[in-house]
């Protein structure tokens, strides 16, 4: 395989997407509990809880839109990123800082050309998936950061 066409394709899993959203809901609940148990004026607690709710809902909305926008991810040898949208078209995207690839799990953050940000949790095994092995090689090649 030519190094110019070397890429890794990741297929997002519905179960992992649900896990991300469930952890987000859990963190929202913990945040509200922390705000409500602080020794503040009740009006400050209500204001803080409302602000936390607004920020959490905005993040959930952004994640769910990103999930709907991305059917597959393709990471190229130079650290480029392509997203397969619901219409079957590959869209260019940019890897963002905060993306992490470990041995069996990856957290890929990206921004589309339209400015939409999304994140995807993926898992794999080098022994079972050639794409996962390629992702590991590409990630080492780009230095672990975009």
N, C-alpha and C positions, 0 to 999 in steps of 0.2 A: 504494500500500500504506500502510495506517495505521501510524503509528510505534509504536502499542501492540502490533501484531502482528509488528513487524519482528524477525526472528531469523535466525540462521545455523545451518544444520544440517551437521554434520561426520560423515563416514562413515569410521570407523577402518579402516586397511589392515592386513591380516595381515602383510605384508612389513615394515612399520614396527614392528609389535609384536615380531616376531622380531628385528629389528635392536636394539631396546631390550634385549631379553633377552640377546642375544649380547654386546652391549657390557657389560652387567652381569656376565656370566660372565668376560669379559676383565678387567674391573676387579677382580673377586674374585681372579683368578689373579695379577694385579699386586700386590694387597694381600698375598697369601700370600708371594710372592717377597720383597717388602720386609720383611715380618716375619721370614722365615727368614734373611735376609742381615744383619740387625742384630746387633751384638755383644752379645747378651744370653745369659743362662743358657739352656740347652736347655729347661728346664721353662717358662721365661717365653715362649719361642718357641712351644712346644706350646700353652700357655694362650692366647697371642695369636692363633695360627692357629685354634684352636677357637672363640674368641670371634668372630673375623672370619667364620668359616664359619656360625656361628649367626645373626649379623646379616645376612649375605648371603642365606641360605636364607629367613629371615623376609621380607626385601625381595622376593625372587623370588616367594614364595608370595603376598604382598600384591599384587604387580603382576599375577600370573596370575589371581587372583580378581577384580581390577578389570577385567581384559580380558574375562573371562567374563561379568561383570556389565553391561558396556556394549556395546551394539550400535551406538548413535548418540549424538551429543551435540548439544544445541540450546542456543545461547547467545542470550539475549534482550537487548533493547535496554538494559535497566537493569543488565546484568551478571549476570542470573540464569542458572542452568544447569539443564537437564533432561537426564536420561540415559534412553535406551530400553533396558530390560532384556531378558533372553532371553524373557520371557513376553509381550513386546509392550506393556508398560506404561511410561509416562513417569514417572520418579521425580525429584523435586526434589533438587538438589545445590547445594553452595556452592563457588564458585571460591576457590581458596587462593592465598596469596602464592607466588611462584615460577613462576606461569603466565606464559608469554611468547608473544607473537604477533609474528612477523617477516613479511617480505614473502612468503616462500614456505613457511615452516615455522612450526609452533606447538607449544608444549608446554603442555598444559592440565592443571593439577592441581586436583582437587576432592575434596569430602567429601560422602558421601551422608547422608541424614537418619538412617540407622542407625549412622553414625559410621565407615563404611568409607571409606578413602582410596584414591584411584586417580589415575593419570596417563595421559595419552594424547598420543602424538606424531602430529601431522597435517601434511599438506602440501597445498598448493594453488596456484592461479594465478588472479589477479584477472581476467585476460583470458578464462579458460576456465570459471570457476565463479562464478556469482552469489552462492552461499553464502559462498565465500571472500572475495569483495568485501564482503559484508555483515559478515563477521567483522572485517575490517580497519576498517570504519567504526564498528562497535560498540566495538571495542577502543580506538580513539581517543576515542570518546565517554566511556567509563568511565575514561579516563586511564591505561590500560595496567595498572591494578591493580584487583583486586576491592574 
